[in-house]
């Protein structure tokens, strides 16, 4: 099978869906120029030449205009794909996304569908500072009415983006700058990936690691290194947070008895807290030790290399895995009649 970059996979998904459905259009800042945060051809490269400015719309610097116009366009029967550039910029247009796009299909019976994809890019680990380095998985997941997609590979990125564009609900599609430099196998034939289906990227028997986005790759690297120490790590790639494939998570936890949840967003009130609690609610009797969470510290992300002191590192993942292996086995006390 051929190998292509993460960026090329996104580009192919956009191209194929625009060719398939004339109601699909792209909107964002400098997307007609095919910009890329990594310097090379970006996800929208070449699309304005193929589909014209009516379907590849450059905008002024206004995320509120981008997101708000998409809500109106989706209500009118179009399928906009908004490029918000940086994950931290989502906070500028949160009203349009979480109070309008997420809610109006439920609030207004006349609105039968609201198909919008909000693409955004995380820029942690490149020294970009707090405004650009945000990766708002937990913030967006908190709001009902949004589907949340967090791909980690080119294969997943293409298949999930095609599914997102065809979905009749608003979808937040979180990419990562560092993933733009990765490549992987992607078939040339048509395919989509359904939402709510996690992928076990690596099988293991000692510890389950549940991860999102770039943290999947970091967790796989750690799992490979720990294998040399005799530790067998199973890595579950969530792929989507909403809908969440809790059954795959629980099946893995019931097998290993130990779990570490890894997400780049803030640890406090984060993805790890929610998934950890769902595991406790549904598979407490299978846990040998308490779950561990790995996430960003409860601090703004500094510029430059200081950002690494706040963001989760491979060493943090390895330490959490070793912690659940070293912890005393949890005991569930059940007294008859109580």
N, C-alpha and C positions, 0 to 999 in steps of 0.2 A: 504494500500500500504506500502511496506517496506521503511525504512529510511536508507540511506547510506551517507557517508561523501562526501564532495566535491572532495577530492582526489580520493576516490574509484570510483566516477562517471567518472572522467577523465581516470582512469585506465581501466574501463569497455569500454569506447568509443574507446580507443586505441586498446584494445584486440579484440573487435568485428570487427573493421575495418581492422585490420591485418589478422584476420581469413577470412574475406569476400573477401579481395583483396590482392593478394600476391605481388603487386607492392608497397604496403605501407610499409615503413620502418621508424625506429626511429634513430635519430642521435643527439649526444650531449655529454656533459661532465658528466661522472659518471652515465649515465642512465642505464647501465647494472647492476649497484649496486642498482638500484631502489631508488636513493637518495630522501630525502624529506627535505625541509627547516624547517619543523615543528618537525622533529626528528623521526617520525614513518615511516611505509611503504609509499613510494612515488608513484607518478602517473605511473611510469614504473616498479613498483615492480612485479617480477615474469615473466616478458615478455621475458627476455633473455633465461630463462629456457624453455620457450614454443616455441619460434621462432628462437633461436640461435643468434650467434654474427653477422651473415650476415645481419640480419634485425633489430638488436638492437646494434647500433654501438657506442662504446665509442670513444671519440676523445681527443686529447690534448686540452690544454686551448687556444683555438683560435676561437673566434666567427666568424672571417672572413672566416676561412676554413670551418666551419660548414655551414654558410649561402651560401658561394660561391659554395660549392660542391652540395648543394641542387638545386641551379639554373641549374647546368649542368645535374644533375640527372633527374630533372623534364623535361628538354628539351629532354632527352633520353627516356622518357616514364614512369619513376617511380613517386611515390607519397611520397616524403619525409616529415616527421614531425620533425622539428628541435626544440630541447630544448635549448633555449638561457639562461636558468636559471633565471636571474634577468633582470627586465625591463630596468635598466640603461645600461646593456651590449649591448643593441641594437645599441647604438651609435658607438660601435666599428666596426660594420659591416653594417653601413647605406648605403655605396656604393653598396653592394651586394643586399640589400633589396629594396632601393628606386630608384636606378639608373639602376639596372639590372632586378631583379625579377618584379618590378612594371612596367617597361617600355618595356622590350624586346618583349613581346607579341604584342605590338602595333607597335614597330619599325621594326620588322622582319616578313614579311609575312609567312616565312617558319615555324615559331613557332606558332602552333595552340593552345597550352595550356601550362600553367606553374603552375601545381598544387603543391603548397608548403604550409605547415602550420608552421608558426614561433610562437612557444609557449614561453611566457615569464611571469615572476611572479613579481608583485609589492610587495615591502617590506616596505611601509610606515607604521608608527605607531609602529614600533618595535625597533626604535633607531639605525637603520642601517646606517644612514648618507647619504650624497647626491649621492654617487656612486651607492648605492643599493636601495635607496628609491624612485627612479624615477618611475613614472607611465606615460609613454609617449603617452597618448591617442591623444592629440592634435598634437604632432609632427608627428606621423604616419598618422593621418587623413589628414594632410596637403598634402600628396603626392598621386596624382591620380594613379590608377592601383592596389592599395592594398584594400582588404576588411578587416574591423576592427571589431573584436568581443570582447565584454566585458561582460561575464556572471556574474551573482550574486548569483545563487543558484545551487545546484548539478543537479537538473533537467535540467536547462538551459545549464549548462556546458556540460553535456553528449550529449544532442541533438544537440547543436550548434557545438561541436567538430566533431561529426560524419558528419554533413553537411559540415564543413570546409575541412575535409579530402577528401570528394567526389567532392569538388569544383575544377574547372579547372583553377582557378586564385590563386595568392598568397594571403594568409590570415594571418593576425597578430592576434593571440589569446592571450588576456591579462587576466591572472588570478591574484589572490592576495593571499599573504601568510596567511592573517587572515582568508580568506574564507576556507582555508584548515582545519580549526578547526570547521567548520559548517557542519551540516547534514540537509537532507531534503528528501522528498518523491521522489522516482525515480522508475518508473515501470520496471518490469523485461522484458517485451516484447520490441521488436524492435520499435524505434521511432527516428525521426529527427525533428529539428526545423528549419524552413526556415529563411534565412537572410532577414533583412528589415522588420521584424514584431516586433514592440515594445509590451510590456506586461504591462497592468495596474495592478500593484501589490496591489493597494489599491484604492478604489473609495472614492471620496470626492467632496465637492461642493464649498468650499471657495477659495482654492489655489491649483494650479498644481505644483508639484515638479517633474522635469525631472532629472533623475540620472543615473549613470553608476557604474557597479561593486560593490565594497564594499560600495560606497556611497548610493546605493539603500537600503542596510540593515540599514545604519545609518539614512537615511531619513524615513524609516518605523518606526524606534524606536522613532524618533522625532514626527512623525504623531500620534503615539499611545499616547505619553505624552501630546501633544497639544489637543487631543480629550477631555481630562479632563478639558481643559479650554474653551471648546465649539468651537474649531477651527477644521473644517473638511478639511483634506488634501488628495488630490489625488496624488498618487505616480506612475509615469510612468517610467518603466525600459526600457531603450533603447535597450538593448541586443546587437545590432550592431550599430556602427556609420556609417559604409559604407557596405551596403546601409543603409541610414537613413530613418526611418519611420516617416517622417514629418507629415503625415496626422493624425496619432494617437495623436501626440503632439498638433497639431492645434485643433483637435476635443476637447481635454481636456481643452485647453486654452479658446476656445470659450464657454465652459460650465462654467468655474470658473471665467474667466476674469483676473486672476492673475497667475504669473508664477515665479518660482525660479528654476534655473538650477544648478545642483551640480555635480562637477567632481573633482577628486583628483589631476589632473594635474594643472599646473600653471594657475591662473586666467587670466593673461595677454595673449592675442592672443589665448585663450583657447576654449574648447568645449562650455562653457557658452556663449562666445562672438558670436560664429557662430550660435548656435541654437537661441539665443536671437534675433539676426538680422533676421534670417529666420522667426521668429514669427512676428517681427515688419513688415516685408515685406508682410506677407501673412494674418495676423490677427490683424493688428493694431486697427481696429475699434472694436474689441472685448475686447481689454485690458482696464481694469478699472484703472490700475496703471502701471508704468514702470516695466519691468522685473528686477529681481535681479539675480546676479551670486554669487556662492560660489565655491571657489577653493583655491589652495595653493597660498601663498604670493609670490611676485616676488623676492625670495631669495633662495640661496642654502639651502638644508635641513640639519640642524645640526645633529650631533650624539646625542644619548641618548634622554632624555625627552625634550630637547630643540626643537627636531623635531616637537613636537606638537604645538609649537608656530608658525610654518610655514604652516603645513598641516591643511586642513579644519576640524573643529570639529562639533559635534552635536550642540553645542551652536551657532555656526555660521549659521547652517541651520535654527534653531529655530528663530534666530534674523532676518534672511532674510525673513522668512515667516511672522513674525510680522510686518516687515517693509512694505511689500507690502499690508498688511491689513490696516496699519495706514496711508499710503500715500494718498494724495489727488487724487481724480479720475481724470485721464487724459481726456482732452477734445480735440476732433478733430474738428478744425474750417474749414468749407468749405464755401467759398464765391462764389456765383454764378458768372459765367463768368470768373473765374480765374483758 
